[in-house]
Structures are given as C-alpha cells and as structure tokens.
Amino acid sequence: MYDVVIIGAGVSGCAAARELSRYQLNICVIEKEEDVCCGTSKANSAIVHAGFDAPGGSLMAKLNVEGNERMEELSKELDVPFRRNGSLVVCLHEEELPGLKTLYERGLKNGVRNLRIIDREELKELEPNISDDAVAALYAPTAGIICPFALNLALAENAAVNGVEFWFDTEVTGFGRGEGCWNIHTSQGEFKSRYVVNAAGVYADLLHNMVSGRKLHITPRRGEYCLLDRSAAGFVTHTMFQLPGKYGKGVLVTPTVHGNILIGPTAEDLEDREGTNTTQAGIQELMKKAEATVKGIPFHEVITSFAGLRAHEDGHEFCIGEVEDAPGFIDCAGIESPGLTASPVIGSMVADIIYRLEQPRLNPDFTGSRKGILDPKTLSTEEHAALIRTNPAYGNIVCRCEMITEGEILDAVNRPLGAKSLDGVKRRTRAGMGRCQGGFCSPKVMELLAGERNIKISEITKSGGASQMIAGINKDR
C-alpha cells in the first residue's frame, strides 16, 4: 500500500517523485521499461527553451518560463551539465518579419527576459555560418542546453536516495477502485495507492481514459535527428531555430553540452506509440531544412541518427491536475516541448496538488543535492594521477571515442538505480556515444556489467527485454 504511485520514469515522473520525496509519504515509481529515461526524455532536442513560443496565458507558457529560471540552480544541486548558450529564431524572408515581431511580443507577454530582434549584421557576428538569406533573428539569451539523460537520471537518483521506490519492467494494465485507494493492475501484480500520478508519456491518454469519462487524446509525433561528431564543435554556438509552423519550431541546429552538433527534429504524426525508427525521407528532410538556416553543415561528420516521440495533446497544452471524475488520479499528460524545460515546475505542481489534498509532514531526512559520476577529464593532471593511485580503474580507458574510464562505468552500475544494460551505461557515462558508436567498447562494457551484476555475459542486453547482445560464447558450444 503506497501513498503515491507515479506511472512513468521519464523526466516529468521523476521530477514529481523528487518533489514528493520532500514529504513523509510512501512513494513508488512504476516504469514499463528496464530503466529510467527510456521514452520521450531520452530522445529530444536537449533544449532549455526561453519561453517565447507557447501561447500567452497557457500553462505551457507559464511553466516554460518558470522552468527556465529554475534550471541553473537545479543543475548545480543535482550536478547536471547545463549552459545558457542563447537561441536565435532566424527569419529568412523580409515578408516574414511580422511573424518574428509577433513571436517577440508573445515572448514579452510570457515574461521572457532580454529578448530582442537583431539585424543581419549582428546575426552574422554571432553566427558566421548563418544562411546568406537570413535577414533578422529573434535573440533569446536566456535559452540554454542541457543533458536530458543526466537531468532525468539525477532526479530519479535523488528521489531514490530520499526513499522513493522504483519498479522497472512493470507495465500498467488497468485500474480498480478499492476502499479509499486505487488498485493498479500491472504485469508484476497489483499495487494499491491512495493517489496515482499519470506521467506515462505517449501512453498517458490510454491510462486517463481507463478511469475517466472525459476522454483525452494524445498523438505520438515522431521527430528524427542527426548527431554530428565532436569534431564539428563550434560550427554553431547558439541554438538556431526557424520561424515556427504548424508542427512547432521546425528543424533546429544546436550545440550540445558535450560538444556535438544536433540537427532536427522532423514532425510526423503516427498511430504507433513505439514508432521510433528513423527513415530515409525523414533524414533527408531535416538535412534540407537545416541547410536553409545554416550553410555548409558538415553532414559527413554525422555519427548517428535517432528518433523520439512527443506526446502531442489535441489542444497542444499540458494537462496537469486531479481528474474531475476520478478523485486521487492526477494527470501529468501532454508533456511535449517545452516539457524538458518545464519539468522542475511540473514536479513541483504535482507535489503541490498532493500536498493540498493530503497535508503531509515534511521529510526531515530529505537531501536536495546529488553528486554525479566523476569525470576524470574535469580534473587537473595531478588530481587525475592521485585518483588513479587511489583507484586504478580510473586509469583504464574503456571508450576511446569519449575517453570514458572503467571507474566511471563501475560507478554507473553500482550507484543508486544503477545501469543494467549497455544503453543504461551509455546514458550515464557516454560510453558508446562517440564516433564508433560502441563498436570498440561494447565488449568490455558487457564484461564489466556481467561481473558487477553477477550474471552471464550472454544475459547482457542493449536495452532490456529480449535485446540480448550475443547468443552465447563460442567456447561454450
């Protein structure tokens, strides 16, 4: 019997878990995948939006601006890479300047600070590779970039340290009402809870519709991306948008906090809620659109492509609140862009709803800080040498592309909510995210995982489930 069950271990669900762990509540997070950050939160633009795009007066606009303002302090508390690099919405035609002005005025109404429209001359100074067709841009210096994996994992780890339980490989199949509680039917048995938080991403409408007569509809919107090698670092320094259209902000070109260049996303509405495959047409589309904004993009430096799904609610609005005809069932649905930016405030909003309903006492043992995995590359030569003397694993390079050590991988496996798969290690350390995409380091990472988890190497998966990397060992046959 729990006080609160949160369904979904993406960034919104884990932000809610962390905020609720400030109180004396018995909380668990149920996730159908094998790890946190396996849905929308792992495949997005990694942008902290300034807040000029969402319609004025919307919840989306309010939480975007508040989330942006909170992100710097939160990233320090949780030891997450974050940088305010600023964004530019590029106008390519003189006749579109009124649209840029409209976006500027909307940003002012939403409370975005230091917005201004700049001319081509200043734009060229900021971004030398800007398209020759660019005539002006909306400059938002408060926009930033963040590591979405790191933020999601940090929120989850901090929640776990503060007493939140996590149940993985557990899919919710239905609900019932008990005496003063919800009965949550899952693939791993039944859970009971007085409150349910529905943070299930592209599945949130299905769960909502199981308990409410007022139906919700979410469309999975696929966005495809290309990632360039870190050798392209510096090609752009700001996040470069195009003027928004029917499907959002269009294809962007942006640096990442790790030194890559990210290009995307496309926007394609699907029925398949697991449709994260990339397509030739999609990749060609984003390349063509990106080149309209920035010239000479070194596409020969692309090291991988990927796709993510956004949970697009029909009204294009965040749906956060207790469901009217389902007391104790709290929606956290329709969380698409700028959901990553808004996530700290989304977590607080969910916690405030439950606080008003329950009036729980504060958790006297709550700690809001968390230390991430030590990156030896941030140390001086002397400090790194001293670390190796103390722990030789930090002197053994496993991933050559990203220079990730054995010590970092062992930490990733053994810390709270430790990695159980290759993708789990990759999201925590970046081992396998470099130019060779794990071609060199995967066998060693598998060996370390098997040793630390005390399982056979043939049981190691790419991302849980039936994604085993190998069928067996030759010498065993």
C-alpha positions as CSV (number, residue, x, y, z in Angstrom):
1,M,0.0,0.0,0.0
2,Y,1.5,3.3,-1.1
3,D,0.5,6.9,-0.6
4,V,1.5,7.8,-4.1
5,V,2.2,5.7,-7.2
6,I,3.8,7.5,-10.2
7,I,3.4,5.8,-13.5
8,G,6.3,6.7,-15.8
9,A,10.0,7.3,-15.1
10,G,10.6,10.0,-17.6
11,V,11.7,13.5,-16.6
12,S,8.2,14.6,-15.5
13,G,7.6,11.5,-13.4
14,C,11.0,11.6,-11.8
15,A,10.7,15.4,-11.1
16,A,7.4,14.7,-9.4
17,A,9.0,11.8,-7.4
18,R,11.8,14.1,-6.2
19,E,9.5,16.8,-5.1
20,L,7.1,14.4,-3.3
21,S,10.1,12.9,-1.5
22,R,10.3,16.1,0.4
23,Y,7.4,14.8,2.4
24,Q,6.8,11.8,4.7
25,L,5.0,9.8,2.0
26,N,5.3,6.2,0.9
27,I,6.0,6.6,-2.9
28,C,6.9,4.4,-5.8
29,V,7.5,4.9,-9.5
30,I,6.3,2.2,-11.9
31,E,8.0,2.0,-15.3
32,K,7.3,-0.4,-18.1
33,E,10.9,-0.3,-19.4
34,E,14.1,-1.5,-17.8
35,D,15.4,1.9,-16.7
36,V,14.6,5.5,-16.2
37,C,14.7,7.8,-19.3
38,C,13.6,5.3,-21.9
39,G,10.8,7.3,-23.7
40,T,10.5,10.9,-24.8
41,S,13.0,12.0,-22.2
42,K,15.9,10.1,-23.9
43,A,15.3,11.4,-27.5
44,N,14.6,15.1,-27.7
45,S,16.4,18.4,-28.6
46,A,18.1,18.8,-25.2
47,I,17.0,22.4,-25.2
48,V,16.1,24.7,-22.3
49,H,13.6,27.0,-24.1
50,A,13.4,30.7,-23.3
51,G,9.6,30.6,-23.4
52,F,8.6,32.8,-26.4
53,D,6.8,30.1,-28.4
54,A,3.9,28.9,-26.2
55,P,0.6,30.8,-26.5
56,G,0.3,33.6,-24.0
57,G,-1.8,32.7,-20.9
58,S,-1.3,29.0,-21.4
59,L,0.0,26.6,-18.7
60,M,2.7,25.6,-21.2
61,A,4.0,29.2,-21.4
62,K,3.9,29.7,-17.6
63,L,5.8,26.6,-16.8
64,N,8.3,27.1,-19.6
65,V,9.4,30.4,-18.3
66,E,9.5,29.3,-14.6
67,G,11.3,26.1,-15.6
68,N,14.0,28.1,-17.5
69,E,14.5,30.3,-14.4
70,R,14.9,27.3,-12.1
71,M,17.2,25.2,-14.3
72,E,20.5,26.8,-13.4
73,E,20.1,26.3,-9.7
74,L,18.7,22.8,-10.1
75,S,21.5,21.8,-12.4
76,K,24.0,22.8,-9.7
77,E,22.1,21.0,-6.9
78,L,22.0,17.8,-9.0
79,D,25.4,18.1,-10.7
80,V,23.9,18.2,-14.2
81,P,25.6,19.8,-17.3
82,F,23.8,22.9,-18.3
83,R,24.8,26.0,-20.2
84,R,22.9,29.2,-21.3
85,N,24.1,29.5,-24.9
86,G,21.2,31.6,-26.1
87,S,18.8,30.9,-29.0
88,L,18.2,32.6,-32.4
89,V,14.9,32.3,-34.4
90,V,16.1,33.0,-37.9
91,C,13.9,34.9,-40.4
92,L,14.8,34.1,-44.0
93,H,12.5,36.4,-45.9
94,E,11.6,40.1,-45.5
95,E,7.9,39.3,-45.7
96,E,8.1,37.1,-42.7
97,L,9.4,39.8,-40.4
98,P,5.9,40.5,-38.9
99,G,5.9,36.8,-37.7
100,L,9.2,37.5,-35.9
101,K,7.7,40.6,-34.3
102,T,4.7,38.6,-33.2
103,L,7.0,36.0,-31.6
104,Y,8.9,38.8,-29.9
105,E,5.7,40.3,-28.5
106,R,4.5,36.9,-27.3
107,G,7.8,36.3,-25.5
108,L,7.5,39.7,-23.7
109,K,3.9,38.8,-22.6
110,N,5.1,35.4,-21.4
111,G,7.8,37.1,-19.2
112,V,10.9,36.1,-21.2
113,R,13.8,38.4,-20.2
114,N,16.2,40.3,-22.5
115,L,14.5,39.3,-25.8
116,R,15.4,41.4,-28.8
117,I,15.3,41.4,-32.6
118,I,18.7,41.7,-34.2
119,D,19.6,42.6,-37.8
120,R,21.6,40.5,-40.3
121,E,24.8,42.3,-39.4
122,E,24.7,41.3,-35.7
123,L,23.4,37.9,-36.6
124,K,26.4,37.3,-38.8
125,E,28.7,38.3,-36.0
126,L,27.0,35.9,-33.6
127,E,26.9,33.0,-36.1
128,P,29.3,33.3,-39.1
129,N,27.8,30.3,-40.8
130,I,24.3,31.7,-41.0
131,S,22.5,31.4,-44.3
132,D,23.0,34.1,-46.9
133,D,19.2,34.5,-47.0
134,A,18.9,35.4,-43.3
135,V,17.5,38.9,-42.8
136,A,17.0,39.1,-39.0
137,A,16.5,36.9,-35.9
138,L,14.9,36.9,-32.5
139,Y,17.7,36.6,-29.9
140,A,16.8,35.0,-26.6
141,P,20.0,34.9,-24.4
142,T,18.2,33.1,-21.5
143,A,17.8,29.9,-23.6
144,G,20.1,27.0,-22.8
145,I,21.2,23.5,-23.5
146,I,21.3,20.6,-21.1
147,C,22.0,16.8,-21.0
148,P,18.5,15.3,-20.9
149,F,19.7,11.9,-19.7
150,A,21.7,13.5,-16.9
151,L,18.7,15.5,-15.7
152,N,16.3,12.6,-15.7
153,L,18.8,10.3,-14.0
154,A,19.7,12.9,-11.4
155,L,16.1,13.5,-10.5
156,A,15.5,9.7,-10.2
157,E,18.6,9.1,-8.2
158,N,17.8,11.9,-5.8
159,A,14.3,10.6,-5.4
160,A,15.6,7.1,-4.7
161,V,18.1,8.4,-2.1
162,N,15.1,10.2,-0.4
163,G,13.2,6.9,-0.1
164,V,11.2,6.6,-3.4
165,E,11.0,3.0,-4.6
166,F,11.3,2.2,-8.4
167,W,9.7,-0.8,-10.1
168,F,11.0,-1.5,-13.6
169,D,9.8,-3.9,-16.3
170,T,6.3,-3.3,-14.8
171,E,3.5,-2.3,-17.2
172,V,0.2,-0.9,-16.0
173,T,-2.7,-2.8,-17.5
174,G,-5.7,-1.4,-15.7
175,F,-7.2,0.2,-12.6
176,G,-9.9,-0.6,-10.0
177,R,-11.2,1.3,-7.0
178,G,-10.7,-0.1,-3.5
179,E,-11.7,1.3,-0.1
180,G,-10.0,4.7,-0.1
181,C,-7.4,3.7,-2.7
182,W,-6.7,2.9,-6.3
183,N,-5.9,-0.7,-7.3
184,I,-3.3,-0.6,-10.0
185,H,-3.1,-3.8,-12.1
186,T,0.3,-4.4,-13.6
187,S,2.4,-7.1,-15.3
188,Q,4.1,-7.7,-12.0
189,G,0.9,-7.9,-9.8
190,E,-1.3,-5.4,-8.1
191,F,-0.3,-2.2,-6.4
192,K,-2.5,-0.1,-4.1
193,S,-2.2,3.6,-3.6
194,R,-4.3,6.5,-2.4
195,Y,-3.0,8.7,-5.2
196,V,-1.9,7.9,-8.8
197,V,0.2,10.3,-10.9
198,N,-0.2,9.5,-14.6
199,A,3.1,10.5,-16.2
200,A,3.1,7.9,-18.9
201,G,4.2,10.0,-21.9
202,V,2.6,8.8,-25.2
203,Y,0.5,6.3,-23.2
204,A,-0.9,8.9,-20.7
205,D,-4.2,9.2,-22.6
206,L,-4.8,5.5,-22.5
207,L,-4.4,5.4,-18.8
208,H,-6.5,8.5,-18.3
209,N,-9.3,7.1,-20.4
210,M,-9.4,3.9,-18.2
211,V,-10.6,5.9,-15.3
212,S,-12.4,9.0,-16.7
213,G,-15.4,9.6,-18.8
214,R,-13.9,12.9,-20.1
215,K,-11.6,11.5,-22.7
216,L,-8.1,12.6,-23.6
217,H,-6.3,12.1,-26.9
218,I,-2.6,12.1,-27.4
219,T,-0.9,11.7,-30.8
220,P,2.6,10.3,-31.0
221,R,4.6,12.8,-33.0
222,R,7.8,11.4,-34.3
223,G,10.9,13.6,-34.6
224,E,14.1,12.4,-36.3
225,Y,17.5,13.8,-35.6
226,C,21.1,13.6,-36.8
227,L,24.1,13.9,-34.4
228,L,27.4,15.2,-35.6
229,D,30.8,14.2,-34.1
230,R,32.5,16.4,-31.7
231,S,35.0,17.3,-34.4
232,A,32.2,19.7,-35.7
233,A,32.2,21.5,-32.3
234,G,31.9,25.3,-32.7
235,F,30.1,25.2,-36.1
236,V,27.3,26.9,-34.3
237,T,27.3,28.2,-30.8
238,H,23.6,29.2,-30.3
239,T,20.5,27.1,-30.8
240,M,19.3,28.0,-34.2
241,F,15.5,27.8,-34.8
242,Q,13.4,28.6,-37.8
243,L,10.1,30.6,-37.5
244,P,7.5,28.2,-36.0
245,G,5.0,26.5,-38.3
246,K,2.0,24.2,-37.9
247,Y,4.1,21.4,-36.3
248,G,6.2,23.6,-33.9
249,K,9.6,25.2,-34.1
250,G,10.8,23.3,-37.1
251,V,14.3,21.9,-37.7
252,L,16.9,23.3,-35.4
253,V,20.7,23.3,-35.4
254,T,22.3,23.4,-31.9
255,P,25.4,22.6,-30.0
256,T,25.1,20.1,-27.2
257,V,26.7,20.4,-23.7
258,H,29.1,17.6,-24.7
259,G,30.4,19.3,-27.8
260,N,28.4,17.7,-30.6
261,I,26.1,19.4,-33.1
262,L,22.5,18.2,-33.1
263,I,20.1,18.7,-36.1
264,G,16.4,18.0,-36.0
265,P,13.6,17.2,-35.4
266,T,11.2,16.4,-38.1
267,A,7.5,16.2,-37.2
268,E,5.3,13.3,-38.3
269,D,2.1,12.2,-36.6
270,L,1.8,8.5,-36.1
271,E,-0.6,5.9,-34.6
272,D,2.3,3.7,-33.5
273,R,3.3,4.6,-29.9
274,E,6.6,2.8,-30.3
275,G,7.5,4.2,-33.8
276,T,11.0,5.4,-33.0
277,N,12.5,4.1,-36.2
278,T,14.3,6.6,-38.5
279,T,13.5,6.9,-42.2
280,Q,15.5,7.9,-45.2
281,A,12.9,10.5,-46.1
282,G,12.9,12.0,-42.7
283,I,16.7,12.3,-42.5
284,Q,16.8,13.9,-46.0
285,E,14.1,16.3,-45.0
286,L,15.8,17.5,-41.9
287,M,19.1,18.0,-43.7
288,K,17.5,20.1,-46.4
289,K,15.6,22.2,-43.9
290,A,18.7,22.7,-41.7
291,E,20.7,24.0,-44.6
292,A,18.1,26.7,-45.2
293,T,19.2,28.2,-41.8
294,V,22.9,27.4,-41.6
295,K,25.2,26.9,-44.7
296,G,27.9,24.4,-45.1
297,I,26.8,22.0,-42.4
298,P,29.4,19.1,-42.3
299,F,27.0,16.3,-42.7
300,H,30.0,14.0,-43.4
301,E,30.5,14.2,-39.6
302,V,27.2,12.5,-38.8
303,I,27.8,9.6,-36.4
304,T,24.3,8.5,-35.7
305,S,20.6,9.3,-36.3
306,F,17.7,8.6,-34.0
307,A,14.0,9.4,-33.5
308,G,11.9,10.3,-30.5
309,L,8.1,10.6,-29.9
310,R,6.5,13.7,-28.5
311,A,3.2,13.3,-26.6
312,H,1.1,15.8,-28.6
313,E,-2.3,16.5,-26.9
314,D,-5.0,17.7,-29.2
315,G,-5.2,21.1,-27.6
316,H,-1.4,21.5,-27.5
317,E,-1.4,22.1,-23.8
318,F,0.0,20.5,-20.7
319,C,-2.7,18.5,-18.8
320,I,-1.8,18.6,-15.2
321,G,-4.3,18.2,-12.4
322,E,-6.6,15.9,-10.5
323,V,-9.1,14.3,-12.9
324,E,-12.6,15.6,-12.0
325,D,-14.4,12.3,-12.2
326,A,-11.5,10.2,-10.8
327,P,-10.6,11.6,-7.3
328,G,-6.9,10.9,-6.4
329,F,-5.9,10.3,-10.0
330,I,-3.6,13.1,-11.1
331,D,-2.8,13.6,-14.8
332,C,0.7,14.8,-15.9
333,A,-0.1,14.3,-19.6
334,G,0.5,16.0,-22.9
335,I,4.1,16.8,-21.9
336,E,5.8,17.7,-25.2
337,S,8.2,20.5,-25.9
338,P,8.9,22.5,-23.8
339,G,8.4,19.7,-21.3
340,L,12.1,19.2,-20.5
341,T,12.4,22.9,-19.7
342,A,9.2,22.9,-17.6
343,S,10.0,19.6,-15.8
344,P,11.2,21.2,-12.5
345,V,8.0,23.2,-12.2
346,I,5.8,20.2,-13.4
347,G,7.3,18.2,-10.5
348,S,6.5,21.0,-8.0
349,M,3.0,21.4,-9.4
350,V,2.2,17.7,-9.0
351,A,3.6,17.8,-5.4
352,D,1.6,20.8,-4.6
353,I,-1.6,19.1,-5.7
354,I,-1.0,16.2,-3.5
355,Y,0.1,18.4,-0.6
356,R,-3.2,20.3,-0.8
357,L,-5.1,17.0,-0.7
358,E,-3.1,15.2,2.0
359,Q,-1.2,17.8,4.1
360,P,1.8,15.5,4.7
361,R,4.6,16.3,7.1
362,L,8.0,17.3,5.8
363,N,10.6,14.6,5.4
364,P,13.3,15.6,8.0
365,D,15.9,13.5,6.2
366,F,15.4,15.0,2.7
367,T,18.5,16.0,0.8
368,G,18.2,18.0,-2.3
369,S,21.8,17.6,-3.6
370,R,23.3,14.8,-5.6
371,K,26.8,14.2,-7.0
372,G,27.0,12.8,-10.5
373,I,29.5,10.3,-11.8
374,L,33.1,11.7,-11.5
375,D,34.5,12.7,-14.9
376,P,38.3,12.5,-14.7
377,K,38.6,14.8,-17.7
378,T,37.5,17.7,-15.4
379,L,40.5,17.1,-13.1
380,S,44.0,18.5,-13.4
381,T,46.8,16.2,-14.4
382,E,47.9,16.0,-10.7
383,E,44.4,15.3,-9.5
384,H,43.8,12.6,-12.0
385,A,47.1,10.9,-11.2
386,A,46.2,11.0,-7.5
387,L,42.8,9.4,-8.3
388,I,44.4,6.6,-10.3
389,R,46.7,5.9,-7.4
390,T,43.7,5.6,-5.1
391,N,41.5,3.7,-7.7
392,P,43.4,2.3,-10.7
393,A,40.1,1.7,-12.6
394,Y,40.2,5.5,-13.4
395,G,43.4,5.0,-15.4
396,N,41.9,2.3,-17.7
397,I,40.2,3.8,-20.8
398,V,37.3,1.7,-22.0
399,C,35.6,4.0,-24.5
400,R,38.3,5.7,-26.6
401,C,36.0,8.0,-28.5
402,E,34.6,9.7,-25.4
403,M,37.6,8.8,-23.1
404,I,35.4,7.0,-20.6
405,T,37.2,5.0,-17.9
406,E,36.5,1.8,-16.2
407,G,36.0,3.6,-13.0
408,E,33.1,5.7,-14.4
409,I,31.4,2.6,-15.8
410,L,31.7,0.8,-12.4
411,D,30.2,3.8,-10.7
412,A,27.3,3.9,-13.3
413,V,26.5,0.2,-12.5
414,N,26.8,0.5,-8.7
415,R,25.2,3.9,-7.9
416,P,21.5,4.3,-6.9
417,L,19.3,2.9,-9.7
418,G,22.5,1.6,-11.4
419,A,22.8,0.7,-15.1
420,K,21.6,-2.8,-16.1
421,S,22.2,-2.6,-19.9
422,L,24.5,-1.2,-22.5
423,D,22.1,1.7,-23.1
424,G,21.9,2.3,-19.3
425,V,25.7,2.6,-19.2
426,K,25.7,4.8,-22.3
427,R,23.1,7.3,-20.9
428,R,25.1,7.6,-17.6
429,T,28.6,7.8,-18.9
430,R,28.5,8.4,-22.7
431,A,30.4,5.1,-23.3
432,G,29.3,4.2,-26.8
433,M,28.1,7.6,-27.8
434,G,31.2,8.6,-29.7
435,R,32.3,8.3,-33.3
436,C,32.4,4.4,-33.4
437,Q,29.0,4.2,-31.6
438,G,30.2,1.4,-29.2
439,G,32.0,-0.7,-31.8
440,F,35.1,-0.7,-29.8
441,C,34.0,-0.5,-26.2
442,S,30.8,-2.6,-26.1
443,P,32.5,-6.0,-25.3
444,K,34.4,-4.5,-22.4
445,V,31.3,-2.7,-21.1
446,M,29.4,-6.0,-21.3
447,E,32.2,-7.8,-19.4
448,L,32.1,-5.1,-16.6
449,L,28.3,-5.3,-16.4
450,A,28.3,-9.1,-16.2
451,G,30.9,-9.0,-13.5
452,E,29.3,-6.4,-11.4
453,R,25.8,-7.8,-11.7
454,N,27.0,-11.4,-11.3
455,I,25.3,-12.7,-14.4
456,K,26.4,-14.4,-17.6
457,I,27.6,-12.1,-20.4
458,S,25.1,-13.7,-22.7
459,E,22.4,-12.2,-20.4
460,I,23.5,-8.6,-21.1
461,T,21.0,-6.6,-23.1
462,K,21.2,-3.5,-25.2
463,S,18.1,-2.0,-23.6
464,G,16.4,-4.7,-21.5
465,G,13.7,-7.2,-22.6
466,A,14.8,-9.5,-25.3
467,S,17.6,-7.3,-26.7
468,Q,20.4,-9.7,-25.7
469,M,23.7,-8.7,-27.4
470,I,25.0,-12.2,-28.0
471,A,23.6,-15.7,-28.3
472,G,26.4,-17.3,-26.3
473,I,30.2,-17.9,-26.0
474,N,32.0,-19.8,-28.7
475,K,34.0,-21.9,-26.3
476,D,30.7,-23.0,-24.6
477,R,29.4,-24.6,-27.8
